[in-house]
Amino acid sequence: MILASAGAVGKGPPGSCYGRRMAGTYPLEDPLRYEKPVSPSAIVIFGANGDLTKRKLLPALYRLAYERRLPAGFAIVGISRTEMSDDQFREKMRESVEHFLEDSPFDADLWANFAKGLFYVSGDLADAAMYTALDARLKEIEVSRQTGGNVLFYLSTQPSYYSTAAAGLGAAGLQNPSVPGAWRRLIVEKPFGHDTASAAELNTNLQAVFPENAIYRIDHYLGKETVQNILAFRFGNGIFEPLWNRRYVNHVQITAAESIGVEGRGAYYQEAGALRDMIQNHLLQVMATISMEPPASYEPNAVRDERAKLLRSIRTLKPEEVAKNAVKGQYGPSKIGGADVPGFRQEHGVDPEAQTDTFAAITATVENWRWAGVPFYIRTGKRLPKRVTDIAIQFNQAPLSIFEGETGQQWPNLLVVRIQPEEGISLRFFSKLPGAGMKLRPVTMDFNYGTSFGTRTPTAYETLLLDALEGDATLYTRLDMVEASWNVVQPILNVWNETKFEFPNYAAGTWGPAAADEMLAARGHVWRVP
Amino acid sequence: MAETTAIDAGRLLKELDESWRSIGKSEGSGVLRACAMTLLVVVRSEEDPQALGETLAEIMHEHPNRTIVIRVGEGNAPVEARTSLQCWMPFGRRQQICCEQIDICATRENLSAVPPIIFGLMVADLPVALWCRDLSLASLEELRPVLRLAGKVMVDSSSQRDAVKALECLRKLSGGTWTLADLTWARITRWRETIVQVLRRGEPMEWCEVTYAGKGVSTAAGYLAAWLKRVSGSDVPLRCEDEESPPPGMGRIRAVRLQGGSQVVSLRRTGRTSLSIEAGRMGSTAVFPLHTDSMLLHEELNVFGRDPLFQDALATLPEVVRG
């Protein structure tokens, strides 16, 4: 059975999928049917020749143009080291958009118009001359494209260049709007540092140039429709929130599994690892979303205050507690579906002695009145049996079994929020088996996002780019959130860095090392099979 | 599926129940039953069943519902009804999703027998919407009890070639217990959105003009002019540019010209799906989708409750249309 919603909670206006904001005061606006317009602006993408630009950013911007969400006065300036003319850049981006555009047709006429707003500046990020050239180009574009002096800088480079680029922009005065009333903003991709100290240093460097309210730290998980839907589910309904606490919730499991390996990113991944790559940012943000207190309003800082407060409430592990509450794993070679799959250490570009975590699981506890004593189990890994991201809230079992053969012990009520694939929500509960007697069987009620709302959902990058252009930072992480996340992860990293692990400790295609099961077993719990 | 002369809501629901059991047995992985509302659809009997079926199928994908189609014909044939399940397999899934459909055929003579049947067929506790493209059909007195069941009544004034005639019908349908919606208002959403995007925020609108194609005053153009008049506070002339009717789906509005602050803005439909925009020295192109009934219904079904801007435009429409 499908439970389809009667209204449109958390859903945007028709014909567009970007409807989160409320009505403004502009008399032409119609928030029931379309979004308020984005102000004229230019986006400057550092790392325009990179994978992220080609796969995600340009397709997202083109799609926004297709949805008529971009203003008439709009331009994109690509920056990278490669020498290229504007036309060569346009052609390259056209190929990328045609190739990577998802769920959308490519419209040649629209592209012709969109491409007129594409420009390119080549140069070295460490070279002051490049910023002078960029400044000149932006001034030209401001006139020719009527961008109003508003500029969004997007750092899509290697993380080691973030500070260099910010300093270069600052030295050229590009952080200051050329027109009174205009804005300048900076988007930074994760990782925000590789440990607490480097994150603090990066923040200092960025804040030396841009004020905190102009820095948008992107975590694309927060831009996913289903993660946003957690807020709609929790705070748009009256029946769940009363159950959302230690009295009714037994524990929470958050799983982000990938079936693929490092896919040519071995050299990068070897330095990052699963704990840094997924838990420090994406999964702690998801945990904060599922467990934060209700914000007073759906305003950027009201929501972010609650997320930050929750992250600060996660108990920091002492060194001697790490072994019992965190599991590090690395996959070894295996045979999946008859094919040989290499272990992590056999992947291209990976050190054969690498101590990298391709699997990480932690037990987090939240020290506040709502969640005290409720474990949050978080696991992520590569080469696990399937690609799935979900959150499972397991409720306490009924206090008394009154039916024959009731197996409530093994089948407590479970609410699963599926983030990918097949986004949706399902609730497991007991039902009577037809026939004589009172035999029970667990069944599920499923809400499927895709089948209940037939419209296309925007990609996370479409949502987040549009938000940044509109100055809405609700779905972006703030400095205090980044710091709080590192405070959770750093003690684990410290212990792991001082320990030599016997790797590999799980075979590719399995659900991770035995130690992960033991971590839950110590509290009488078992991992779900998602 | 069954045909009957003695129509009983209980029997129709039982038939549906049997259909669910039957399809559940035949489909190994079961089916998903989807329903978020009751959608009442009133059409004339000569309406192309295939085109209507396609529209309803598209709507079901986005707004799963129990559809009750009331076909109104002439003559004195008895009321007939049949039930069916509409199923589809979403891409990449192994389970079908199904919605219920009930088709009722009646004539003007026995139309008054239909509302009691429908009362028993509504899905409990979920919203009810009614779609009747034909303004004069929607205005029939015999259908009033059915209209009163609906929270929202969606008509399409473009079924009347002339806005003056459309206004008479719209006036008859206004003031009921339901919220009235006109799909022609949804037809101008893209125009309004584009105007908002092109105009600089905060700049006053000094003058505007709307032109259209086809004989008779276009209701769509009238709505757009009414909306612009409410926003700008000044009269907005409506002008017929070409008496030839545009191709289906393109809409009758040809162009909008307006002065917003220091810039003159011109929006002109240049093709079936394209619009050229000139704002000051800037020129660009926008994609306008071809309007289908399902697209317009989808937009309206997403607006549950009162739409104050539409109400304002409807109230202003007589002034604009009659000059």
Interface residues (C-beta under 8 A of the other chain):
Chain A: M1 I2 A4 S5 A6 G7 A8 K11 P13 P14 G15 Y26 P27 L28 E29 D30 L32 R33 Y34 K36 P37 S39 Y66 R68 P71 A72 G73 D107 D109 L110 A112 N113 K116 R145 Q146 E422 D446 N448 G450 T451 S452 F453 G454 T455
Chain B: L32 R33 A34 C35 A36 M37 H61 E62 H63 P64 P90 R93 I97 L126 P127 A186 T189 R190 R192 E193 T194 I195 V196 Q197 V198 L199 R201 G202 V231 S274 I277 A279 G280 R281 M282 S284 T285 A286 V287 P289 M295 H298 E299 E300 L301 N302 V303 F304 D307 L309
